[in-house]
Amino acid sequence: METLDPLKNPTLVAAPFFVLTLLIELAAFKYLETDEPMRGYEKKDAGTSLLMGVGSLVSSAVFKIVTLVLFVAMSVYLAPWHVPTDTWWSWALLIVGLDLAFYLQHRFVHRVRIGWAAHQAHHSSEYFNFSTALRQKWNPWAEAIFWAPFPLLGFEPWALYVAFSFNLIFQFFQHTERIGTMWRPIELVFNTPSHHRVHHGSDPEYLDKNYAGILIVWDRMFGTFQAELHRPTYGLTVPVDTYNVLKLQYGPFVALFRDVRAARRWRDKIGYVVMPPGWHPGEKRVEAEQPRAGVEQSA
């Protein structure tokens, strides 16, 4: 299957470089002095992130197989035309289009509780380093919703996974404290470690900001950009205080189920699912957008 072929899956090819980069960062924290207040690595935290990364390989493989079948059917029977895969412009268009789709999907999973229940595991670490990049969710269902337009527009389904692999590879290198702000034109256009540190911050001014994958221009365009004012406090607004990967991945789903079951009205049951994390019956959406309490909060 093409999506599982290492030659057509850049993420698999890049995996050894991820490990090498992680080791280099570890050595930098150990041997290079700095005046910046950096947290570095913690053994249990990094181990949990690596375990979650291994688990995501399995969930991602299942996701690719299931969605490939669906996307191929959409491409064959519904697409009015097919975009060639042997031109530079088609790949450029797909990579930029998927980056916008990632921004929208990323914003969705932060602002809709059922999406946050899946995504919050990635934000659960109180450290920010290359191992944090591997702390991935095991429930990537939301991506299929935002990818669905592409096979309908004629892009080859297998090309989606190849293009998105480049997006993931780029994002891996944003998870570090060892790089400060970069050359201003780069900071203006691209996502950078400085921008992504903000995204992982639990400070009120940093909540739900900088959703970008590759291009920070989406945040600038849609009003979700926040410059790094100070080194963030990483993690969730209320720490989960556990290294149990099952609790990290599925605990918020259990909490969501309990709230839905306890709600008396159907509108409240639906509200718990589709409103932002921290919402409760009787609150307006604008109120729910303020800093939230509870382990299901976004950071």
GIJO-V622858 format. One record per residue. N is the residue number from 1. OMEGA is omega in degrees with one decimal (NA if undefined). D_CENTER is the distance of its C-alpha to the mean C-alpha in Angstrom with 2 decimals. Layout:
N,OMEGA,D_CENTER ; N,OMEGA,D_CENTER
This chain:
1,-171.6,25.50 ; 2,-176.5,24.09 ; 3,179.6,20.38 ; 4,177.9,21.24 ; 5,-178.8,23.61 ; 6,-179.7,22.58 ; 7,178.8,24.30 ; 8,176.5,22.05 ; 9,-176.3,18.78 ; 10,-179.8,17.93 ; 11,177.9,15.27 ; 12,178.8,18.24 ; 13,-176.5,20.40 ; 14,-174.2,18.10 ; 15,178.1,17.69 ; 16,179.0,20.99 ; 17,173.9,20.04 ; 18,-179.0,16.92 ; 19,179.6,19.46 ; 20,179.6,21.98 ; 21,178.1,19.79 ; 22,179.6,18.88 ; 23,177.6,22.63 ; 24,178.7,23.55 ; 25,176.6,21.37 ; 26,179.7,23.02 ; 27,179.7,26.36 ; 28,178.5,25.69 ; 29,-176.7,25.09 ; 30,-169.6,28.23 ; 31,-177.1,30.59 ; 32,179.2,29.65 ; 33,178.4,30.55 ; 34,177.6,28.75 ; 35,-179.2,29.58 ; 36,179.2,25.99 ; 37,-177.7,24.84 ; 38,-176.8,22.23 ; 39,178.5,21.25 ; 40,-177.4,20.99 ; 41,170.1,20.53 ; 42,-168.6,21.71 ; 43,-177.7,22.81 ; 44,-179.7,21.69 ; 45,-179.9,18.27 ; 46,178.2,17.67 ; 47,177.5,19.29 ; 48,179.1,17.06 ; 49,179.9,13.92 ; 50,178.8,15.81 ; 51,177.5,16.93 ; 52,176.2,13.56 ; 53,177.3,12.71 ; 54,178.2,16.01 ; 55,-179.6,15.45 ; 56,176.2,12.31 ; 57,179.2,14.74 ; 58,-178.6,16.97 ; 59,179.2,14.68 ; 60,178.4,13.29 ; 61,177.8,16.99 ; 62,178.9,18.01 ; 63,-178.9,15.43 ; 64,-178.5,16.75 ; 65,-177.3,20.30 ; 66,-177.5,20.22 ; 67,179.0,18.49 ; 68,178.4,20.66 ; 69,-179.7,23.74 ; 70,-176.7,22.74 ; 71,177.5,21.76 ; 72,178.5,24.95 ; 73,178.6,27.03 ; 74,-178.8,25.64 ; 75,-176.1,26.26 ; 76,-170.5,29.75 ; 77,-173.4,31.05 ; 78,-176.7,29.38 ; 79,-179.1,28.41 ; 80,178.0,31.35 ; 81,179.4,30.93 ; 82,-178.9,29.03 ; 83,-179.6,27.43 ; 84,179.0,28.73 ; 85,-177.5,26.59 ; 86,177.8,29.21 ; 87,-178.2,28.81 ; 88,-175.4,26.77 ; 89,179.7,26.24 ; 90,177.8,24.70 ; 91,177.5,22.02 ; 92,179.4,21.48 ; 93,-179.1,21.29 ; 94,-178.8,18.84 ; 95,178.7,16.43 ; 96,179.2,16.69 ; 97,178.1,16.57 ; 98,178.3,13.41 ; 99,175.1,11.82 ; 100,178.0,13.16 ; 101,177.3,12.00 ; 102,178.0,8.32 ; 103,-178.0,9.19 ; 104,178.3,11.03 ; 105,-179.1,8.75 ; 106,177.7,6.05 ; 107,178.2,9.37 ; 108,-175.2,10.72 ; 109,173.9,8.64 ; 110,-170.9,9.45 ; 111,176.6,12.97 ; 112,-167.7,14.08 ; 113,-178.7,14.81 ; 114,174.0,14.56 ; 115,179.1,10.99 ; 116,178.6,10.37 ; 117,178.4,12.47 ; 118,-169.8,10.12 ; 119,-171.0,6.83 ; 120,-179.7,9.02 ; 121,-179.3,9.72 ; 122,-177.4,6.97 ; 123,-170.7,8.76 ; 124,179.6,12.10 ; 125,175.6,13.44 ; 126,176.0,16.01 ; 127,-179.7,15.92 ; 128,-178.6,13.99 ; 129,-175.4,14.80 ; 130,175.9,13.98 ; 131,178.2,14.05 ; 132,178.3,11.15 ; 133,-178.5,9.02 ; 134,-179.9,10.46 ; 135,-172.5,9.71 ; 136,177.4,7.65 ; 137,176.9,8.20 ; 138,-175.4,11.45 ; 139,-174.7,11.31 ; 140,-174.0,9.54 ; 141,-175.5,12.35 ; 142,-178.9,10.87 ; 143,-178.6,10.07 ; 144,-179.0,13.84 ; 145,-175.4,14.84 ; 146,175.7,13.42 ; 147,-172.9,14.61 ; 148,-179.6,18.02 ; 149,-172.9,19.71 ; 150,174.4,19.59 ; 151,176.7,22.06 ; 152,178.1,24.10 ; 153,173.9,24.38 ; 154,176.9,25.69 ; 155,-179.1,22.98 ; 156,-177.5,23.49 ; 157,-177.8,21.00 ; 158,-179.5,20.90 ; 159,178.4,20.10 ; 160,-176.2,16.78 ; 161,177.6,15.51 ; 162,-178.8,17.22 ; 163,-178.2,15.84 ; 164,176.3,12.17 ; 165,177.5,12.96 ; 166,177.1,13.97 ; 167,-179.8,10.72 ; 168,178.9,8.99 ; 169,178.5,12.18 ; 170,-177.7,12.14 ; 171,179.4,8.84 ; 172,-173.6,10.38 ; 173,175.1,13.26 ; 174,-175.6,11.73 ; 175,178.7,11.47 ; 176,173.2,15.17 ; 177,-174.3,17.89 ; 178,179.7,20.53 ; 179,178.6,20.05 ; 180,175.0,21.20 ; 181,-176.6,21.24 ; 182,178.5,22.01 ; 183,-170.1,24.60 ; 184,177.9,24.45 ; 185,177.0,24.13 ; 186,178.6,20.99 ; 187,-177.5,19.52 ; 188,-171.9,20.66 ; 189,-170.3,19.01 ; 190,167.9,16.08 ; 191,-177.5,12.98 ; 192,176.0,14.44 ; 193,179.1,14.18 ; 194,179.4,16.03 ; 195,-174.6,13.75 ; 196,172.6,10.60 ; 197,176.9,12.88 ; 198,-177.4,13.52 ; 199,-179.0,10.00 ; 200,-179.1,10.26 ; 201,176.2,13.81 ; 202,176.2,15.51 ; 203,-176.3,18.44 ; 204,-177.5,19.49 ; 205,-177.7,19.42 ; 206,-175.8,15.78 ; 207,174.5,14.35 ; 208,177.6,12.06 ; 209,172.3,12.40 ; 210,-179.8,11.02 ; 211,-169.3,8.11 ; 212,169.9,9.12 ; 213,178.4,8.13 ; 214,-173.4,11.77 ; 215,178.0,14.02 ; 216,-178.6,14.16 ; 217,178.9,17.00 ; 218,177.8,15.06 ; 219,179.1,14.56 ; 220,-178.7,18.18 ; 221,-171.2,19.37 ; 222,169.9,17.89 ; 223,179.8,18.61 ; 224,-178.8,15.35 ; 225,173.6,16.03 ; 226,176.4,17.15 ; 227,178.3,18.80 ; 228,-179.6,18.81 ; 229,179.8,22.01 ; 230,178.2,22.05 ; 231,-174.5,20.13 ; 232,165.6,17.69 ; 233,-171.6,18.12 ; 234,176.0,14.98 ; 235,178.9,13.77 ; 236,-178.9,14.35 ; 237,170.0,17.30 ; 238,-175.2,19.27 ; 239,-179.2,18.65 ; 240,174.3,18.43 ; 241,176.7,21.05 ; 242,172.3,20.55 ; 243,179.1,19.58 ; 244,-173.4,20.11 ; 245,178.7,17.16 ; 246,176.9,18.46 ; 247,179.6,18.59 ; 248,-177.1,15.11 ; 249,-169.8,13.78 ; 250,178.2,16.47 ; 251,178.9,18.18 ; 252,175.8,16.49 ; 253,177.3,17.59 ; 254,179.1,21.03 ; 255,178.1,21.14 ; 256,179.2,20.21 ; 257,-179.9,22.93 ; 258,179.2,25.41 ; 259,179.2,24.95 ; 260,-178.6,25.34 ; 261,-177.4,28.37 ; 262,-179.0,29.96 ; 263,-176.1,29.73 ; 264,-177.1,33.10 ; 265,179.6,32.42 ; 266,179.6,30.37 ; 267,177.5,28.97 ; 268,176.7,27.70 ; 269,178.8,26.23 ; 270,179.1,24.33 ; 271,178.6,23.40 ; 272,-176.9,21.72 ; 273,-168.7,19.50 ; 274,178.7,18.70 ; 275,-177.4,19.16 ; 276,175.3,16.78 ; 277,-179.7,16.30 ; 278,179.4,19.66 ; 279,174.3,21.72 ; 280,-179.0,25.16 ; 281,179.8,28.04 ; 282,178.6,30.11 ; 283,173.4,27.44 ; 284,-177.8,26.78 ; 285,-179.1,23.29 ; 286,177.7,23.96 ; 287,-179.0,24.73 ; 288,-178.8,21.57 ; 289,176.8,19.62 ; 290,177.5,21.27 ; 291,-168.3,20.01 ; 292,179.6,19.74 ; 293,177.9,21.17 ; 294,-175.4,20.26 ; 295,-178.6,17.79 ; 296,-175.9,15.64 ; 297,176.0,14.93 ; 298,178.4,11.84 ; 299,NA,11.61
